[in-house]
Amino acid sequence: MNKGKLFQSTIVAALAGFIFGFDMVVISGADKPIQALWHTTPLFHGFFIMSMALWGTVIGSVFAGAPTEKYGRKKVLIWLGVMFIASAIGTALAQDPYTFSFFRLIGGIAIGVSSVAAPTYISEISNKNNRGKLVGMYQFNIVFGILIAYLSNYLLKGFGGENDWRWMLAVLLIPSVIYTLLTTSIPESPRWLLTIKNDEGAAKKTLEIIGIENIDETIEEIKTAATEEKKFGAAKLFIAKHTKIISLAIFVAFFNQASGINFILYYAPRILEKAGFASQQSLLSSISIGLMNLIFTFVGLWLIDRIGRKTLLIIGSFGYIISLSMVALSFFISASQLFLLTFLLLFIASHAIGQGAVIWVLISEIFPNNVRSKGQALGSATHWIFAALITLVAPIFINDKNDGIFNSNPWPIFAFFAVMMVLQLVWILTKVPETKGVSLEELQKKLVQ
């Protein structure tokens, strides 16, 4: 039994999450310097500079299902590393906003594909008792990447003078190279080998390598579930009996972004400056956001296989509603900086322990084996579409000039996010099932009807 190989493979695949998190937030340090350098308008800046990577994630997640099914999880993960490397080099050296946007798009496509391939791969090499924790490692790496990006931006501020933002972006090259090299050593998904490639021998070998107990029993369970699924049409996602799981994937992804999490992470320094923090102060305070995210992600991963996905979502929802309401009030009445930062940190903690810990786990486990990557692609695409839309319109609400909506006071958008989280709580209480402690094949019987 080789539990070490299971954990090692999980960590390597989850490194895609580290790059995801780092790339998502590192742009916050380049935000204002790039706008000043290339004199971009708020709308151009929002679309081409800040949200172009997110549009890439939409493209990547929409089209990730087909290559992940055809070529396997491992090969796709390797090629993602190559794209991460190209994006890091291209954005750091870009001499105009269009070249910069192109390489941000490439990186975004890779992130979109990784949000499908990595959680799918990890869920398929894990078992019912550790699946939440292991798939959650992807989310842990996302928030670890976010923290390191905030820290890196702070340390590199002023390092290269006017070009310090280039150094901030170039740092991404280091984890990208490491990730690419390590992915060549992981085994292929046993469920893909058996369900898609019909290679029982290779599947058994992989199950043995990663230390799965009762290999023959596991093989038979996977084959039986695949046979049942094929009765309704092989590898078809959009059929009537998948309505429940499709709606779960779409709504968990939608509400994830309707919380405003990407809005806050992308624009944390600018939001803090709106509250009166100085520029360097805002970068330092952004580190506290990243640190809070990391700490409560640990808590979420510790709890996810103990108290379950649904319970964490409920806890997170109450935290969202309280914190977002108070942030909106803070901006509305011009409360103190400490008051605002306190509730921003509560928001981050609520996200980390709730939606942050659950989203990629839930989407990766609710779909049958033979359509899992397609279902993961659907959930990821929904997530990224709304992330891109929110990031696109954000500069209108937090424009430095007092000519934006509501004189650029962002209280209305935080109030909107709070209302959406009330709706999320209602949805969780009435529609979301508990999935902890249930095998992927047992979940198929429970959710697909």
Long-range contacts (C-beta under 8 A, 24 or more apart in sequence): 1-211, 1-213, 2-208, 2-209, 2-210, 2-211, 3-211, 4-211, 5-187, 5-209, 5-210, 5-211, 6-125, 6-126, 6-134, 6-210, 6-211, 6-212, 7-134, 8-186, 9-125, 9-186, 9-187, 9-210, 10-122, 10-125, 10-126, 10-134, 10-137, 11-137, 12-179, 12-182, 12-183, 12-185, 12-186, 13-73, 13-77, 13-118, 13-121, 13-122, 13-138, 13-183, 13-186, 14-118, 14-122, 14-137, 14-138, 14-140, 14-141, 15-141, 15-175, 15-178, 15-179, 15-182, 16-77, 16-80, 16-114, 16-117, 16-118, 16-138, 16-141, 16-179, 17-114, 17-118, 17-137, 17-138, 17-139, 17-140, 17-141, 17-142, 17-145, 18-141, 18-142, 18-144, 18-145, 18-148, 18-175, 18-179, 19-84, 19-110, 19-111, 19-114, 19-145, 19-172, 19-175, 19-176, 19-179, 20-111, 20-114, 20-115, 20-141, 20-142, 20-145, 21-141, 21-142, 21-143, 21-144, 21-145, 21-146, 21-149, 22-145, 22-146, 22-148, 22-149, 22-152, 22-171, 22-172, 22-175, 23-53, 23-84, 23-87, 23-107, 23-108, 23-111, 23-145, 23-149, 23-172, 24-53, 24-111, 24-142, 24-145, 24-146, 24-149, 24-262, 24-265, 24-266, 25-145, 25-146, 25-149, 25-150, 25-265, 25-266, 25-268, 25-290, 26-149, 26-152, 26-153, 26-168, 26-169, 26-171, 26-172, 27-53, 27-104, 27-169, 27-266, 28-149, 28-150, 28-153, 28-265, 28-266, 28-267, 28-268, 28-269, 28-270, 28-286, 29-149, 29-152, 29-153, 29-154, 29-156, 29-157, 29-164, 29-165, 29-168, 29-269, 29-283, 30-165, 30-168, 30-169, 31-266, 31-267, 31-269, 31-270, 32-269, 32-270, 33-162, 33-164, 33-165, 34-97, 34-100, 34-165, 37-162, 38-96, 38-97, 40-97, 42-395, 42-396, 42-399, 42-404, 43-395, 43-396, 44-97, 45-395, 46-391, 46-392, 46-393, 46-394, 46-395, 46-396, 47-392, 48-97, 48-98, 48-100, 48-101, 49-97, 49-100, 49-101, 49-104, 50-266, 50-391, 50-392, 50-394, 50-395, 51-388, 51-391, 51-392, 52-101, 52-104, 52-105, 52-108, 53-104, 53-105, 53-107, 53-108, 53-111, 54-108, 54-262, 54-384, 54-387, 54-388, 54-391, 54-392, 55-105, 55-108, 55-388, 56-104, 56-105, 56-106, 56-107, 56-108, 56-109, 56-110, 56-111, 56-112, 57-108, 57-109, 57-111, 57-112, 57-115, 57-380, 57-384, 57-387, 57-388, 58-108, 58-112, 58-381, 58-384, 58-385, 58-388, 59-105, 59-108, 59-109, 59-112, 60-108, 60-109, 60-110, 60-111, 60-112, 60-113, 60-114, 60-115, 60-116, 60-384, 61-112, 61-113, 61-115, 61-116, 61-377, 61-380, 61-381, 61-383, 61-384, 62-112, 62-377, 62-381, 63-113, 63-377, 64-112, 64-113, 64-115, 64-116, 64-117, 64-373, 64-376, 64-377, 64-380, 65-116, 65-373, 65-374, 65-376, 65-377, 65-378, 67-113, 68-113, 68-116, 68-117, 68-120, 68-373, 68-377, 69-192, 69-196, 69-235, 69-373, 69-374, 72-188, 72-189, 72-192, 72-193, 72-196, 72-197, 73-117, 73-120, 73-121, 73-124, 73-188, 73-189, 73-192, 73-373, 74-121, 74-183, 74-186, 74-187, 74-188, 74-189, 76-113, 76-117, 77-114, 77-117, 77-118, 77-121, 77-183, 77-186, 78-180, 78-183, 78-184, 80-110, 80-113, 80-114, 80-117, 81-176, 81-177, 81-179, 81-180, 81-181, 81-183, 82-180, 83-107, 83-109, 83-110, 84-110, 84-172, 84-176, 84-179, 84-180, 85-173, 85-176, 85-177, 85-180, 87-172, 87-176, 88-169, 88-170, 88-172, 88-173, 88-176, 89-170, 89-173, 91-169, 92-166, 92-167, 92-169, 92-170, 92-173, 93-166, 107-172, 112-380, 112-381, 112-384, 115-360, 115-376, 115-380, 115-383, 115-384, 116-373, 116-376, 116-377, 116-380, 117-373, 119-360, 119-361, 119-363, 119-364, 119-376, 120-189, 120-364, 120-372, 120-373, 120-376, 121-189, 122-364, 123-361, 123-364, 123-365, 123-372, 123-440, 124-189, 124-190, 124-191, 124-192, 124-369, 124-372, 124-440, 125-187, 125-189, 125-190, 125-206, 125-210, 127-212, 127-439, 128-437, 128-438, 128-439, 128-440, 128-442, 129-305, 129-437, 130-305, 131-305, 131-361, 131-365, 131-440, 132-301, 132-304, 132-305, 132-309, 132-361, 132-436, 133-301, 133-302, 133-304, 133-305, 135-360, 135-361, 135-364, 135-365, 136-297, 136-300, 136-301, 136-304, 136-357, 136-360, 136-361, 137-301, 138-360, 139-297, 139-300, 139-301, 139-356, 139-357, 139-359, 139-360, 139-361, 140-294, 140-297, 140-298, 140-301, 142-356, 143-290, 143-293, 143-294, 143-297, 143-352, 143-356, 144-294, 145-175, 146-265, 146-290, 146-293, 146-294, 147-287, 147-290, 147-291, 147-293, 147-294, 148-290, 149-290, 150-268, 150-283, 150-286, 150-287, 150-289, 150-290, 151-287, 151-290, 153-283, 153-286, 154-280, 154-283, 154-284, 154-286, 154-287, 157-280, 157-283, 190-222, 191-222, 191-369, 191-372, 191-440, 194-219, 194-222, 194-223, 194-226, 195-222, 195-226, 195-369, 195-370, 196-370, 221-439, 221-441, 222-369, 222-441, 224-441, 225-368, 225-369, 225-440, 225-441, 225-444, 225-445, 226-368, 226-369, 226-370, 228-444, 228-445, 229-368, 229-369, 229-370, 229-371, 229-444, 229-448, 230-370, 234-370, 235-370, 235-371, 235-374, 236-371, 237-367, 237-371, 237-374, 237-375, 237-378, 241-448, 241-449, 242-367, 242-371, 242-375, 242-448, 244-447, 244-448, 244-449, 245-366, 245-367, 245-375, 245-447, 245-448, 246-375, 246-378, 247-431, 248-362, 248-366, 248-431, 248-432, 248-433, 248-447, 249-362, 249-363, 249-366, 249-367, 249-375, 249-376, 249-378, 249-379, 249-382, 250-378, 250-379, 250-382, 251-427, 251-431, 252-355, 252-358, 252-359, 252-362, 252-363, 252-379, 252-432, 253-359, 253-363, 253-379, 253-380, 253-382, 253-383, 253-386, 254-382, 254-383, 254-386, 255-355, 255-420, 255-421, 255-423, 255-424, 255-427, 256-355, 256-359, 256-383, 257-383, 257-386, 257-387, 257-390, 258-386, 258-417, 258-420, 258-421, 258-423, 258-424, 259-320, 259-324, 259-347, 259-351, 259-355, 259-417, 259-420, 259-421, 259-424, 260-324, 260-347, 260-390, 260-413, 260-414, 260-417, 261-351, 261-355, 261-356, 262-387, 262-390, 262-391, 263-390, 263-391, 263-394, 263-413, 263-417, 264-289, 264-344, 264-347, 264-348, 265-289, 266-391, 266-394, 267-394, 267-398, 270-398, 270-400, 271-344, 271-398, 271-410, 272-337, 272-340, 272-341, 274-331, 274-398, 274-408, 274-409, 274-410, 275-330, 275-331, 275-337, 275-340, 275-341, 276-337, 277-337, 285-341, 288-341, 288-345, 289-344, 289-345, 289-348, 292-345, 292-348, 292-349, 292-352, 293-348, 293-349, 293-351, 293-352, 293-356, 294-352, 295-349, 295-352, 296-348, 296-349, 296-352, 296-353, 296-356, 297-352, 297-353, 297-356, 297-357, 299-352, 299-353, 300-352, 300-353, 300-354, 300-356, 300-357, 300-358, 301-357, 303-353, 303-357, 304-357, 304-358, 304-361, 304-436, 305-436, 305-437, 306-436, 307-436, 308-434, 308-435, 308-436, 309-358, 309-361, 309-362, 309-432, 309-434, 309-435, 309-436, 310-428, 310-432, 310-433, 310-434, 311-434, 312-353, 312-354, 312-357, 312-358, 313-354, 313-355, 313-358, 313-424, 313-428, 313-432, 314-354, 314-425, 314-428, 314-429, 315-350, 315-353, 315-354, 316-350, 316-351, 316-353, 316-354, 316-355, 316-356, 316-358, 317-350, 317-354, 317-421, 317-424, 317-425, 317-428, 318-350, 318-425, 319-346, 319-347, 319-349, 319-350, 319-351, 319-353, 319-354, 320-347, 320-350, 320-351, 320-354, 320-417, 320-418, 320-421, 320-424, 321-418, 321-421, 321-422, 321-425, 322-346, 322-350, 323-347, 323-350, 324-414, 324-415, 324-417, 324-418, 324-421, 325-415, 325-418, 327-414, 328-411, 328-412, 328-414, 328-415, 328-418, 329-411, 330-411, 331-409, 331-410, 331-411, 331-414, 332-409, 332-411, 359-383, 362-435, 365-435, 365-440, 365-443, 366-435, 366-443, 366-447, 368-444, 368-448, 369-440, 369-441, 369-444
